[in-house]
Each structure stands twice: as C-alpha cells, then as structure tokens.
Amino acid sequence: MDTPSGKDRAFTMAVRHEVENLIRRGNIFYWRPRIPAAFVHCRPGSRLSLSLHCSDHRKAQIIGRKLNTRLAELKLNSKDAMTTKQQLQILFEHERDKELERLDDISTMAKRNGRGGDVVEMELDLEAGWACQLLAKFGTRSDLSLDGDCPGLTYLLKNRVPASHIDAIRANYLAELTIARSAGFEDGIRQLIYQFDIADTAVNRERAMSKMFEGRAAALLDIDDRHDLVDRSLSEFTGGGRTGEPLAKVKPAEVEPAAPLSLMLAKESKPAPTATDIPQPEEIAYLDLSPRVAPNANTATPAAQGGNQRVVAVADFEQACEKLIANMGEEWTPETGRDAMALVRMFKSVLIEHGVEHSGQIEQYHIGQLRQHFNDIPTDWGRSSRMRIMSAPELRAEGEKLRKAAETSGAKAKVGLASTTIRKHFGNLQHFLKHLKGHGFEIENWTFEGLRPRKPKAGDIRHQQYKPKPQDIAPIFSSPIYTGSQDHLRGKRRKPGKHVFHDSLYYLPILFTYLGPRRKEFAGLAVDDIAKDEDGYVIILRTNGIRRLKTTQSKRLLPMPDEMVRLGFLDYYQAIKGLGYEALFPDLFSDKTENDPGNRFYDTFIPVMRGALGEKMWERSIHALRHGMADTLKQAGVPTEVIDDISGRLSEGSETNTRYTNPAGLPLMRSALQHYPIITSIVERKPLQLLPWIENKQPPPWAREGKK
C-alpha cells in the first residue's frame, strides 16, 4: 500500500487499460485501485499498488477483473459493518482536523508578524466559524439575510453571538454561500463522499455538505489553544463571564426574536435601543440592468449612507462581471472574459476579508490591499482548482507555505504574480469600474498610480525574448519524432525506434519554424482552412468552429511551406478529411472536455524540445519560434511591414501601412519566406502513418472525464 506521493506522480506516465484499475507501465501490468474510505486506518485517497508480474494483456485483464470483484466484495462487507452515519462522522472529523491544521498555520504566521495576542485575529475566526455553522444548519439553498425575523439571526442570538458582529458574519456567510453555489462545489462534494465510500445520493450529498461545514465551524470556533494569548475581556464574543467554557458549548439564552423589519418601519417612533437590538444595514441597490418602470410617488430610490448613491453588493460582483463580458461580445475572447472574472473574484475576496459589503464602502486603501495580495499568493494559483476557490487569507497562507519550503530547499519560491499579469489585472479592474459607472452606480475615483507596475520600455522589451536562429532550431528535426520512435504513446514517442507517425507533433513544428504563427492559430486549424491558388497551397487563418483569432489583423492568407508538401502533408490532409474530422489536427482535441489545442500541443512538444536541445533550450520555447522567424527575415533584408503581415501584426508608424494599403499578398509573402533557410532537408519522407486511435476514430488515450 502507498499514499499519493512522487511515486503516484510517476505512475501518471503509465497507460490505462480497458479494465478498471489496470494500468501498464513498460511491459508490466499493475493493479492500482483506490482504497475504500471505509478502511479507516488508511489515508483518504490512498491506493494499492500490486504488480501482476505479467506482460500479456489478456491474462492481465482476467486477473484485474477478479481483483476488482474481490475489492467490491470487501467494500460491500465494510459497508455492512459501518453505517453511513459513522462514515459521515469520519468525514466531519477529517474536515475539522484539516481546517485546524490550516488555522494553525495562519495563527503561527500571525505570531511571527507580532499579532499573536491580537483579539481581532480571534474574532475573525469566530465570525467565519458562525458563518460556516449557519451553512451547516440551514444548508446552501436558504438565503439568510440575518435581518429582521430571519431564522438565521434568531439562531445566532440564541447562541449569544454579539449583535455588533452580525454584519461581519453576514459578509462571511455570503462569501461561503457564493462558493457553495458555484459550479465546481458539488463536484467537490461528490469527490469527498467518494473518498469516504459514501453512497452518491442527493440525500448523502446534502449530509456530506452539512458535515463539511460543521467540521470547519468546529475548527474555527475552537479558539482555546489557538488564541490562548488573547485577553478574552476585550471581545464581546468571550466577555460577560463566558471565558471559562468553550464558545461552541455555551447554553443558548432565551432571547426574544427581533421584530420583523416591516413592523419596525411602520412605527412612528423607535423605542430605546436594547442589548439585543441589531443596527439595520444600509439598503443596497443591487445591479439590475433590465428595463425599469418609471418610478411613482410610492417608490423609494434605493440608497446607501443616507444619500442617493446607488451601490452594488459585493456578493453580486460576479453577476455584474458576467454582464460586462456579455457587453464586450466579440471584442473579448473567452480567455479575456475568464481573466476578468478571475480578477473580480479575487477583488471580491479581498473586500470581504476587510468587511466591505457594497461598492459604496470601497476605498483607495482596499485597492492597495489588492496590490499587496498579488505579491503574496502562489504564482500558479490559477492552474489549481483547489486554489481557485480559496479565500484571500487562505491563498496568502498557501504562498507563505511555498516561501518556507523554498527557504528550506534553497530554491526560489513561486510566490507573487508577474508584473505583466498585475498590469493585466488592473486593466480588467478598470474595465469593471467603468462598466459600473456607466450603469449609474457611484464609484470612487480610485487611482492605480503607484500600484500598477510600469510598462516595460521598448528597449527592454526587445531583449526579453530569445530569438533562436535557424541553426538553434535544427536539432529538433533530428529527434525521434522525425527519425523514428518506439510507439505512438507519449513516453515512447520520444525514444528511438522505427515508427514515424504523422500528426500535430510532426507537422506543427515545421509550420511554426517557417511561418511564425501564434500557437493556437495553427493548433486550431480546420480541414476547410486548407485551399489552393494558382501558385500552390495556402493556409486560411480565420475564425472557425474550433477557435477565434486574437485580433482583426490575425485574419490572413499564408503560403504553404514547400517542405510541408515534400514531407507528405497533402496525403495527411486528404486522410484526415476522408475520415470526416473537422479539425486538421484532431489529436489535440478530446471528446470529453473542452480543451485548448494550443495548450495540448505545448504539453506534448516541450518534452520533445527539451530532449533535442538539452541545456540550450530557451525560455518561452514555442513562442520564441515566432520571434526567431521574424528576426531571421529582418536580418535578410525583408521589410518589417511584410514580416508583420506574415505574422498577423499591425505595423505602427506610417499611415500608408495601416490605412492606404492592404496586407502583403501571397506572391510577396512567398518571395519573403524564401529568405529563411531550409533546415528540415535532413528529414526523410516516410509513408503516411496516422495515430492508431485517430485512424480508428477512437477517443484519445489522454482524455479524462469533464464538462464538454
């Protein structure tokens, strides 16, 4: 038995077989099932690893099926011995302990920064704990306002939660509720109950969700050890003689429920405030861009802070961003929209952390806090589904863990966003603020001066990217991709053998070398994007059913390199077209998920480049081919305007280049491209051989289940 570790990561290179839990590594088959969570002495997510000591796939299939049957019997027997209630209790304890470990890290960092005895740190935990307790008790389908006769408010008051902290608990509750209603949350619950071997039913998912929040709440409310340095008399949470007993075990007090808001507004005069009265929050005008009926004398204008200021609730920022993305339409690519939404979610989390409820409360200080937040979070936070749903403090705690690990190993910590990324985020924030202002919502005139990293100077930009010369690139075409590999599988494709397969890994490096396109432009080509004119074959770069183009000038015609024709591309094109594929390189697409073909090509080609170039491999490897083509043509005397037209850029400067002339035509492009030396002449043409699963129209072996 082993647990997920480097060993597991090594097994990801193994090839899965038709039989469940059966994989092949090299010539040997292994049976690697996940250990049922009912076996409580094993860590959740652990796997067995059993070598079958055979290389015959039929024999391995028979053994694998027998082992799967035996495992199923063990799971059934364990379910008889352990009830769902017991399994949910184990889930609760797991979530509680995991949260306690996370909170302990945060508490340690607070002590390191001199806030070990800060009462505010303790109150933040308690406010978040009661928010989780509300979700555990009332579920995620209820909308608790914590106002007036709200049952959630009654519950908090009966448990002696101070009225002065209700607003902060509401902000935490709304933030957690937003996450709990997000698309990926239920998938996370399904994975959780799978780990603990609980039957996947709607009832059990609801129970697991409650236990998860209950576990988090128990950890957050358990403050005795974590905040032992805090003077409890300074907080209303622990004042009034309750310091001696745990907060979660306080006997509920008999408190008269607050009067409904409608009754309170109906009174001509308010009674003297009592200890249980709660300040009424400012009324918030929620963002609604639907047509409005003209107001009459009986309709009050929503206002905040006693004036006529229309504001947007922080909880509705994502909804507002969705409207912005819809308004931008074709001007924004899906990637740009995702970047804008990521920024809004991050900003929202920072605002919630500082108790901001609506746009009218946002100050310049909060923009500065967002800038500091960028410096303290993991560089690759957006690539992790786990990190994407973390709150702002959780992300910074994750960044601190990476810093500590880097200090121990002596490596550079991958913490802090790059300056170009920060500039992009501030640009998206500016778009978002203009969107709100344009719809009549009052937004303070914030400034990004002193916060936004400066734009690199033109001289600096020139030296940021290495521009490989033809002789730097040539070793790639001596790799097993072109000389012969062992097999079509990813690992064996990089080992010398006798097979040459024709796919994106074979043809795209040639196209990138001679034409210098953007990665996704050619990875997303359709079969219909290949045509012929009187002088030869051409590539039509246009928006198709697979992908859009980055800019208007990206739409262009490019001549097909002669080396592509020599190396059998036309035979490949006819074969793919005859099989009925829409994509010119179908090996880059999955039938199970929406994936970026450019990213897929990057993942498969980078190891090939690294094997061919070794220590001479440059950074931003594939994009550098685009720079290398442009630089080689420029050094050969080709006008920069023609190079820009080949590359799909808009030349700046003379109005003649932009207004009075069309892009360079195909004859001029063909003439210019003759200046790039032929570095693929060492590649020998081989008979056409498609990938087996492409030829048989089967799902790709690398595909995984996901949303299509």
Sequence and secondary structure as in RCSB ss.txt:
>XXXX:A:sequence
MDTPSGKDRAFTMAVRHEVENLIRRGNIFYWRPRIPAAFVHCRPGSRLSLSLHCSDHRKAQIIGRKLNTRLAELK
LNSKDAMTTKQQLQILFEHERDKELERLDDISTMAKRNGRGGDVVEMELDLEAGWACQLLAKFGTRSDLSLDGDC
PGLTYLLKNRVPASHIDAIRANYLAELTIARSAGFEDGIRQLIYQFDIADTAVNRERAMSKMFEGRAAALLDIDD
RHDLVDRSLSEFTGGGRTGEPLAKVKPAEVEPAAPLSLMLAKESKPAPTATDIPQPEEIAYLDLSPRVAPNANTA
TPAAQGGNQRVVAVADFEQACEKLIANMGEEWTPETGRDAMALVRMFKSVLIEHGVEHSGQIEQYHIGQLRQHFN
DIPTDWGRSSRMRIMSAPELRAEGEKLRKAAETSGAKAKVGLASTTIRKHFGNLQHFLKHLKGHGFEIENWTFEG
LRPRKPKAGDIRHQQYKPKPQDIAPIFSSPIYTGSQDHLRGKRRKPGKHVFHDSLYYLPILFTYLGPRRKEFAGL
AVDDIAKDEDGYVIILRTNGIRRLKTTQSKRLLPMPDEMVRLGFLDYYQAIKGLGYEALFPDLFSDKTENDPGNR
FYDTFIPVMRGALGEKMWERSIHALRHGMADTLKQAGVPTEVIDDISGRLSEGSETNTRYTNPAGLPLMRSALQH
YPIITSIVERKPLQLLPWIENKQPPPWAREGKK
>XXXX:A:secstr
 B SSHHHHHHTTSEE SSTTEEEETTEEEE  B  TTSTTS TT B  EE     HHHHHHHHHHHHHHHHHHH
HHHHHHS HHHHHHHHHHHHHHHHHHHHHHHHHHHHHTT TT HHHHHHHHHHHHHHHHHHHH SS     STT 
HHHHHHHHTT  GGGHHHHHHHHHHHHHHHTSHHHHHHHHHHHHHTT    HHHHHHHHHHHHHHHHHHHH  TT
TTTTS GGG TTT SS TTS GGG           HHHHHH SS     TT             S      TT  
   BTTTTB   BGGGHHHHHHHHHHHHGGGS HHHHHHHHHHHHHHHHHHHHTT  BGGG  HHHHHHHHHHHH
HSBTTGGG HHHHT  HHHHHHHHHHHHHHHHHHT    BS  HHHHHHHHHHHHHHHHHHHHTT        TT
TS     HHHHHTTS    HHHHGGGGGSHHHH BS SSTTGGGSB SB   SHHHHHHHHHHHH   HHHHHT 
BGGGEEEETTEEEEEE   SS   SSGGG EEEE  HHHHHTTHHHHHHHHHHTT SBSSGGG  SSS   HHHH
HHHHHHHHHHHHHGGG  SSHHHHHHHHHHHHHHHTT  HHHHHHHHT    S HIIIII     HHHHHHHHTT
S    TTS        HHHHTT   TT      
